[in-house]
Amino acid sequence: MDEIVRQAMAKWPNVPHCYGWLALDRRGQWRMRDESTQAAGTAGDPIRHAALIAFIARNYASDAAGRWYFQNGPQRVYVSLAYAPFVVRLTWDESANDGRGAPVLTNQLGKRFVPQACLLDEDGSVAFAGVAGDADDAGASGQAASAQLALLHDHDIDLLTQVSDLAQAFEVGETSDDTADAKGAVRLHWRNGTSLPLATVHAGTLPQTYGFERDPQADAQGA
């Protein structure tokens, strides 16, 4: 968090929270949603200003209830999530892993996302459970970080199928029996020989599983 933001929070500690005006879409774009946009139920305008995007990224966090927000000076601006609190892009680093290559996931904050599992929902969306930040950061506290959810940008699904066995793994996942051993044996294998657990999921269950709220405004109104 920026120091100027910390100072503003200390100076004005009781500024009301803001809901509904900022959203994160399925492609990792921040969107401004004014009153007319909210009333119409439309997506809103993507934020293009590079400095503002960087400012949001540096001051993006979640509260104890799993509601993600942007700390804009003294005001907490809650974010409506189209799918997950993170959206990742996939690249394949050919030089990594002694030349065998390695997948690299980078979230909308510009930070590496370290995957722990791959998830496929009923609509064909691909997501990863993992830890945002560098691998060293994930273990800095001496404790295992809680898994967070990141949606894979849809433009990168083709690359995923080129550097992994996604299609075959999905078929195995769909046809395996319901025993824990069978489901636990399904894995996504990368081209370099490493792998991740793979599971099929329902999109509607993910917020509860990974502890986040897609619509903080509705949650606040229901409290």
N, C-alpha and C positions, 0 to 999 in steps of 0.2 A: 504494500500500500504506500502511496506517495506521502512524504512527510507533510506536505501542505494540506493534504486531506486529513491526516491525523490532527493537525493543529486546528483545522476548521471544525472537526468533530468535538474537540475539547472546548472550543470557544462557543459553539452553538449545539449543545447536546440534545436538545429537544425538538429538532426540526421534524415535522411529520414525514412519514415515509410516502413514497410515490409508487403508484401501481398502474399498470396498463400501458405505460408510455414507451417501454423498451421491450423488444423481443429478440430472441435468437432463433433464426430459421433453420431449416434442415441442411442448409449449405454453409452454416457458420457465419452468416451475415447478421450483423446487428441492425435492427430495424426500428425506426422511430414511428410511433403510432399516436397521432394527435387525436383530439376528441372525435372528429368526423370519421377518422379511420377506425377508431374503436367502435363507434356507433354502427358503422357499416360492416364490421367484422372482417375487414380486409387486412392484408399482411403488413402494410405500412411501407415507408420508403427506406431502402437500404442506406446506411450511413457510409459515405464515401471518404470523409475527411480523415486522412491518415493519422493526424495527431490525436483526434478524438478517439479513433479506434484503439490507438496505443494506450490512451488514458483509461479507457474502459477496461482494457486487458490487464493493466497494472492494478486495477482496483476492483476486480471481480472476485466475489467470495460468496459463501453461503452461511445462513444462520442455523441455529440449532434445530429448526423445523425442516431443514432441507430446502429452503427457499433461496434461490440464487439472486444476487443483486449486484449492482454497480454503485460503489460509494462515491457519489458526486459531491465532493466537499462535505458539508455537514448532513447532506440528505442521502438516504438510502433509496435507490431507484431499483425496485424489484423487476426481474426479467421474466417474461413469459417465454416458456421453452416449447418449441415446436415438437421436440422429441427428447432431447437429453441436454444436460448442462455443458457438454462438450461436443464438438464436431471435428473429426480428424480427416486429414489428407494422408494418403499413402504414397510413399516413394520407395524405390528399391535401390539400396546402396550397393552397387556391384563390387566396390572395393572392400567392403566390410567382411569380417569373419574369414580372414585369410583368403580372400578372393572368391569365397563361395556366395557372397552377397548376403544381405539381410534386409528385412522390412523395416521401414522407418515411418512411424505415425507422428504427425504434428498437429496439435489442436489449434483452435481459432485464436488462442492467446499467443501463438508462436512458440509454444513449449512442446517438448517431446512428450508423447503419451506412451507409457510402457504397458503393453497389453498382458493380461493374465488369462483371458478367455475370449472366444469369439461367439457371437450370438446371432441367430437368424430368426427374424420374426415372421408372422403369418403373411405379411405383404412382401416379403423378399428383401426387406431392409437388413443391412449388416451393421452390427454394432460390436464394440469391444468393451469388456470390463477391464479396468486397469487403474493405473496411477498416473495422474498428470504431473509432469515435471521430469527431471533427469532421474535415472536409476539411483544415483548417489543421493539425491534429495529424498527419494522415497524411503530410504533406510536411515536417514540422518537422525531421526528421533529415537532409533533403537527399537522401534515397534513397527509391526506391519501396518501399513496404511490401509484404510478401508477402500475397497474397490469402488471406483466411480464409473459412470457410463459415458461412452463416446460413440456417437453415430458416425459411420463412415460416409463421407461425401459420395453421392451417387455417381459422380463422374469417375470415381476410382474403383468401382466394382469390376470393370473390365480388367484393370491391372491386377486386382486381387485374384481373378480367375487365371491369370497368366503366371503368377508367382506362387500359387498354392493349389491345392486340390479341392477347392471350395465345392464344386458341383458334386464330386464323388462323395465328399464328406457329408454334404447335405442329404444325399440319397441314403447313406448309411444311417444318418440320424433319423430320417423319416421311417426307415424300415426296421430299425432295431426294436427289440422288445422293450417292455416298460420296466425292467429290473434296473436297479441302481448300477449294477456292474456293467450292463449293456450300455446304458446312457453315459456312464463315466468313461467308457472305452472309446467313444467317438471323439476324434481329434481332427483339427485342421493342420495339415502338413504344409510347411513352406518349402519352396524350391531348394533351400539350402540344407534341408534335413531336420530343422527344428520344427516344433509343433506347439499347438495350443489346444486346450479342451474346447470342444464345440458343442453348443446346445441350441435346440429350437425353443423359442419363447413366444409369448403373447405380448405385444407392445404395451397393452394396458396394464400389465403387471409390473413393468420395469420400474416405475417411480417408487413403489413400495419396496421392491427388492433392493434397490440401490439408494433409497433414502433421499429422494428429491421430489419437489413439487413442480409440475408443468405449468400450473396456473396459480401463482401466488396470490393474485387478487381474489379469486374464488375462495382460496383457503383462508385468507384474512377475513373475508366477509362471513364465512361460516364459523369463525372462531367465537 
